[in-house]
Amino acid sequence: MSRTTLDDRDRELLSAPNFCHVSTLREDGTIHAVPIWVDVDSDHVVLNTETRRAWPKNLRRTGGATLTVLNMENPYEYLTITGHVAQETQDGAMEHIDAMARKYLGQDSYPFHQDGDVRVIFRIAPDRVHRHSPG
């Protein structure tokens, strides 16, 4: 059954080094889906990206996305969140991506920085939350 808020298990899945597939709509109506790192902040899903990528452009245009997070230890358990942008900011984005590098790579700083990169954080507020957990 779908809900509109995150529960403790949802936050655990978002806090663990599980990948998130972000699905957005392109201008032609087709779906654009990419795997990214994910974080959680209270009741928001936190996404961090470089501004020149396609999915943040789609997210800005439509205002929403569907996120799917698989439990890497048991991929039959997954979380699907359809939500809207609650906040977009560049403040703290570089520090946040370094924290994500520690979470996902065990490295103190994000090793893929390139000259000219501008990072942004999106906080996604859930409109619909569903977790599938077998058994």
Summary of the structure (lengths in Angstrom):
residues: 135
radius of gyration: 14.4
end to end distance: 15.3
largest distance: 47.9
contacts: 393
relative contact order: 0.26
helix: 22%
strand: 45%
